[in-house]
Amino acid sequence: MGGENGGNGGAAALTELRGLLKDESARRRLTEDQLAVRARLSGTTVHEALQDGGRVPSAATVAALAEALGLPDERLLSLQRTAAQGTQDGPVAQGGPVAQGGPTSPPGPYAPPPLPGGVQRAELDASGQQSVAAMWIGEVHQHAPSAPELKPLAPPRSLPPGFTGRDEDLEELLGFLAPAAGSDNGVEHAVVVASVLGMGGMGKTTLALAAAHTALKRGLFTGVLFLDLHGYDETPVDADRALDTALRNLGTEAEQIPPETDQRAALYRAQLAARARAGERVLVLADNASDSGQVDHLLPSGDGPHRMLVTSRDNLAPDLGARLLDLDVLTPERAVALMDAALRVVRPADARITADPAGSARVAELCGHLPLALRIAAAQLGRNLKPAQLAEELENLAERLDVLEGRDAAVRTVLAGSYRRLAPTHAELFRALGVHPGADLSTETAAALTGVSKLRDVRKRLEALADASLVREDPDTGRWRMHDLVRAYATEQADRHPQSALALTRLHQHYIRTTQAADIHFDPTTVGDRKRFPDRDSAFAWLDAERANLLAAVQHAHSTGRHETTMELAHYLRDYLLSRRYLQDAFDIAVLAHETATSHGDRLGENSAWSNLGTVLHQLRRFDEAHHAHQQSLDICRGLGDRRGEGLAWNNLGNALKELRRFDEALQAHQRALDICRDLGDRRGEGLAWNNLGLTLHELRRFDEALQAHRHALDIHHDLGDRRIEGTVWNNLGIALQKLRRFDEALQAHRHALDIHHDLGDRYHEGMAWNNLGTGWRGTGTYERAVEAGERATAVFRELNDSYREGQALDELADTLLAAGHPADQVHATREASAAAYRATGADSEAEEALAKADR
């Protein structure tokens, strides 16, 4: 029998009830769907409550609608009781599931007492049990007297010991939760929901509890309802169980909890409304939420005094309309302070952290400054272990997660909870990132790892990992980075999947192909994709961004026996690294390439490796070793009958002999290189030989011949369109002209060199051109311009960390200052700076010569 077919009093009451609800909805211009959202009810429930001829709505539904519309619920609930009593089939629920995980309450028929504040419930037949760790943290300040039905709050839950390092985050969070915490166009409003985001182990729960305790002390709230939703456990708490626990901790008896989610949510909001009327302000702390569905029904009304604080490894803020606090790792100093605090909780007098600052800082760094890892590390010190000793155990990234396993917590376990919730495509990308050897990567590189062609699709997957707090995007560079411990876990997962080998192969092919395309702008003889980088600047930009990753790829390929990857990457990176003056990096990968070629018996590869190694050693001014390397290359080429390689080896060998001041031998070597290149028609090799021959003729003071040699070289490289070498030759030609005291022509040559190197972005050779311009202007007596040029050269070499060339530039600048009549103390200081720069590279003889000039 329908709800309106009972007694006349019941029908009239129901009609009046619906009329009041409809009128107020219309006055507020709310549709049924909008009212459902505001009341936190389903659309069906609201429709049935307002629909003429429908069943009598439950007391919980009426209470929720009253709160949403701002109507006095006592009048509406009185009408609801009258309507329910006047019908035979009122809203009686037919039972519901029993929540799992806690003590079971004996089931029985429902006979509810009045709700807090006089709110009544419709009859229900249900039972439930506690399934979530929840509690009231306490009531600190006095507030308005509660109705007799309100249960007192329990004592506060204690804050985990050793909380430190989050003062700014704590104040920002409290600022969100304070009344009128935000404003729109000057109109203040309150933040109803605040969300703390961060990867597992970031200390979100500790921060949230600290915020709860501080908020209580400051009187922002009178109580805190804490709900651990176990969102990253194998069985997260669902909305029904969360509401069940919340209602119990709000004082509801088990047999009085409705079975349906909407009914529980309505009753929950009625409970909060009653406490608001009693002067209470409740902070609902939903900890470890993994899905907005876990907390949707727990959200307090925006019109009331209650607030919610959510912690999650997933970004739930957009779904919840929450103010977001995105936690990052601690600063190095605060990370060490946390370890010290954690250690002193157990042993107050234990000063091992402060007594070993270097070891402690290293432990903190190896823990990635992650709070959970830092606490476990502090516990791992035990009674006698020193921080430096623990740091040694943590050095191996592959074993670090094993070390960071405590008695009650493990970083690996926390990360497994996040990984378990990933969609298959996101998990695949996560594992692929584990095979990447570098610290960060671009979206393009991530696409190469996965084989997905559309960058947009890869970016969406990366954003999903970012929302799960497993990667972070740098807002300035757009590059993605994993925390070291997350990367260690991703590598573990990658090692368990056969697809990972394919991802690594894709990565190496991507790096080889792209580095080869970039090398075209350094060596025009390189064959590769000429459309990948339209100009040298774009090639430099990519190489600069990927340098650390490319070096790591060479090292990883070498350690895992990937011969071709090691050799090719080392070869294509050489000219870039020399141009940027990353000389130690160039040396390191040249050594790896040599070891790889030698161990595989690859004679052609060994020749290339010796040649590259000799070139790098020359730039490092290790001329004896460079001579040995080029001699080895020459011997291999002769043995293989490689005439082109032999010509290159003679050329390089001549350069090393020149620096060893064996000028006659150097001249013979360059002549041999010239003869071979002419025989083979190797125009580029011939041009290089002419240029190097000219440099050796400089040393022999045969400047007219040197000038002719450089002009031959200039013609060849200009015809070939090899601008980089053309610029170098212009510089050398200018030096020869200076020696012949043809300064105007020399200055013109150096300007040509400067323009070319500036256009190419070749800072090293640009610095050389400025230095030579300085000596040229000094030769013409144009001292002001000479000083400016010398200062520019010095600045360039300092920028490149090339101390030897900086010393040269300062030495020339001092000569200019002296010739220009600058104060003696300025000249002396410049000489001393020159000596210091020389000495930094081990060039002691040059340093002594600079100091000797200073003493004169």
Disulfide bonds with the S-S distance in Angstrom:
none
